[in-house]
C-alpha cells in the first residue's frame, strides 16, 4: 500500500460510481474533481484513453475508468465527473459516473480482494470496504496508471 497514508489507523477514500458499482481511491492522490469536459481524441491511443483536455495550461490525459476496468465505455453526460489524480509526477483525469463522498475508513475494515478474483482484478483492487450496506472496491491507482505510460511511449 505504497500510495496509502494513514492517520491513527484510518484511510480517507474518495468514493465514486461506475455503472452500478462503487469504487474508491485514496484521497491523497486526488488533486481536484471537475465536471465532464469533452476530450480531444488522440490517434492510435488505447481504447481506455478518451483523449486530452486543457487544464489551466496542462495537457491532461482522460482515462475512461469504466473501460480500464473492463466495463462498457461511458457515454459522458453533465452528471459525469473527472477526478484529477496525481501519483508521483503523473497527473491524470479519471472519467467516473459520479462522485458520492469522502469516507474515513478504519483500516481494519478493509477486506482483502477475494481469492476467486482474477490476477488482473487483484492488481487493480487493493481491497473491499463493506460500509453502509454497500461494497466499495478500493482501487490501486498505481496499477491503473503504468499501462498509460507504456502506451504513450
C-alpha positions as CSV (number, residue, x, y, z in Angstrom):
1,X,0.0,0.0,0.0
2,X,2.7,2.5,-1.0
3,X,0.2,5.1,-2.1
4,X,-1.7,5.0,1.3
5,X,-1.1,7.5,4.1
6,X,-2.9,6.7,7.3
7,X,-3.7,8.8,10.3
8,X,-4.4,6.9,13.5
9,X,-5.2,3.7,11.6
10,X,-7.7,5.3,9.2
11,X,-7.7,6.0,5.5
12,X,-9.6,8.8,3.7
13,X,-11.2,7.5,0.5
14,X,-12.9,9.3,-2.3
15,X,-15.9,7.2,-3.3
16,X,-17.4,7.2,-6.8
17,X,-19.6,5.2,-9.0
18,X,-19.1,3.4,-12.3
19,X,-22.3,1.9,-13.6
20,X,-23.9,0.3,-10.6
21,X,-20.7,-0.3,-8.7
22,X,-18.9,1.7,-6.0
23,X,-15.2,2.3,-6.1
24,X,-12.8,4.4,-4.2
25,X,-9.2,5.8,-4.2
26,X,-7.0,7.2,-1.6
27,X,-7.9,10.9,-1.2
28,X,-4.2,11.7,-1.0
29,X,-4.0,11.0,-4.8
30,X,-6.8,13.4,-5.6
31,X,-6.0,16.9,-6.8
32,X,-9.5,18.1,-7.8
33,X,-12.9,17.0,-9.1
34,X,-14.3,18.6,-12.3
35,X,-17.4,18.3,-14.3
36,X,-17.2,16.5,-17.6
37,X,-15.4,18.3,-20.4
38,X,-15.2,16.7,-23.9
39,X,-11.7,15.4,-24.6
40,X,-9.7,15.7,-27.8
41,X,-9.1,12.2,-29.1
42,X,-5.5,11.1,-29.8
43,X,-4.8,8.9,-32.8
44,X,-3.9,5.2,-32.1
45,X,-4.5,5.7,-28.3
46,X,-5.6,2.7,-26.2
47,X,-9.3,2.3,-26.0
48,X,-9.5,3.4,-22.4
49,X,-7.8,6.8,-23.2
50,X,-10.6,9.2,-24.0
51,X,-8.2,11.9,-25.1
52,X,-6.8,15.0,-23.6
53,X,-8.2,18.3,-22.2
54,X,-6.5,21.6,-21.4
55,X,-6.4,22.0,-17.6
56,X,-5.1,25.5,-16.9
57,X,-2.4,25.1,-19.5
58,X,-1.6,21.5,-18.7
59,X,-2.5,18.7,-21.2
60,X,-4.4,16.3,-19.1
61,X,-5.0,12.7,-20.4
62,X,-8.5,11.4,-19.6
63,X,-8.9,7.7,-18.8
64,X,-12.4,6.2,-19.1
65,X,-12.1,4.2,-15.9
66,X,-15.1,2.0,-16.9
67,X,-13.2,0.8,-20.0
68,X,-9.9,0.5,-18.0
69,X,-11.7,-1.8,-15.5
70,X,-13.3,-3.9,-18.2
71,X,-16.8,-2.4,-18.3
72,X,-18.6,-0.9,-21.2
73,X,-17.5,2.6,-22.2
74,X,-19.2,5.5,-20.6
75,X,-21.4,7.9,-22.6
76,X,-20.5,11.1,-20.6
77,X,-23.2,13.5,-19.6
78,X,-23.3,16.5,-17.4
79,X,-23.6,14.2,-14.4
80,X,-20.2,12.5,-15.1
81,X,-17.1,13.8,-13.3
82,X,-13.4,13.9,-14.0
83,X,-11.3,13.1,-10.9
84,X,-7.9,14.7,-11.4
85,X,-5.3,12.4,-9.7
86,X,-1.6,12.5,-9.2
87,X,0.7,9.7,-8.5
88,X,4.3,10.7,-8.2
89,X,4.8,13.0,-11.3
90,X,2.0,11.6,-13.4
91,X,-1.2,13.7,-13.4
92,X,-4.3,12.0,-15.0
93,X,-8.0,12.5,-15.2
94,X,-10.3,9.6,-14.4
95,X,-13.8,9.7,-16.0
96,X,-16.4,8.4,-13.5
97,X,-20.2,8.3,-13.5
98,X,-20.3,10.5,-10.3
99,X,-18.5,11.2,-7.0
100,X,-20.5,10.2,-4.0
101,X,-18.5,11.2,-0.9
102,X,-15.2,11.2,1.1
103,X,-15.1,8.5,3.7
104,X,-12.8,8.0,6.7
105,X,-12.3,4.2,6.8
106,X,-10.8,2.2,9.7
107,X,-8.0,0.2,8.0
108,X,-9.2,-2.9,10.0
109,X,-12.4,-2.8,8.0
110,X,-10.7,-3.1,4.6
111,X,-11.1,-6.7,3.5
112,X,-8.7,-8.4,1.1
113,X,-9.7,-8.9,-2.5
114,X,-11.4,-12.3,-2.8
115,X,-9.1,-15.1,-3.9
116,X,-11.6,-16.0,-6.7
117,X,-10.9,-12.7,-8.5
118,X,-8.6,-12.8,-11.5
119,X,-4.9,-11.7,-11.1
120,X,-5.8,-8.5,-13.1
121,X,-8.7,-7.7,-10.8
122,X,-6.5,-8.3,-7.8
123,X,-3.8,-5.9,-9.1
124,X,-6.4,-3.1,-9.6
125,X,-8.4,-3.7,-6.4
126,X,-6.4,-3.3,-3.2
127,X,-9.3,-4.4,-1.0
128,X,-13.0,-4.2,-0.5
129,X,-14.7,-2.0,2.1
130,X,-18.2,-3.0,3.3
131,X,-19.9,0.1,4.5
132,X,-23.5,1.3,4.9
133,X,-24.9,-1.7,3.0
134,X,-22.7,-1.3,0.0
135,X,-19.3,-2.7,-1.1
136,X,-16.6,-0.2,-2.2
137,X,-13.7,-1.6,-4.2
138,X,-10.6,0.2,-3.2
139,X,-8.6,0.8,-6.4
140,X,-4.8,0.9,-6.7
141,X,-4.1,4.0,-8.7
142,X,-0.5,2.7,-9.4
143,X,-1.9,-0.4,-11.1
144,X,-4.2,1.7,-13.4
145,X,-1.6,4.2,-14.4
146,X,1.5,2.2,-15.6
147,X,-0.1,0.9,-18.8
148,X,-0.8,4.5,-19.8
149,X,2.8,5.4,-19.5
150,X,3.8,2.3,-21.5
151,X,1.3,3.0,-24.3
152,X,2.4,6.6,-24.6
153,X,6.0,5.7,-25.4
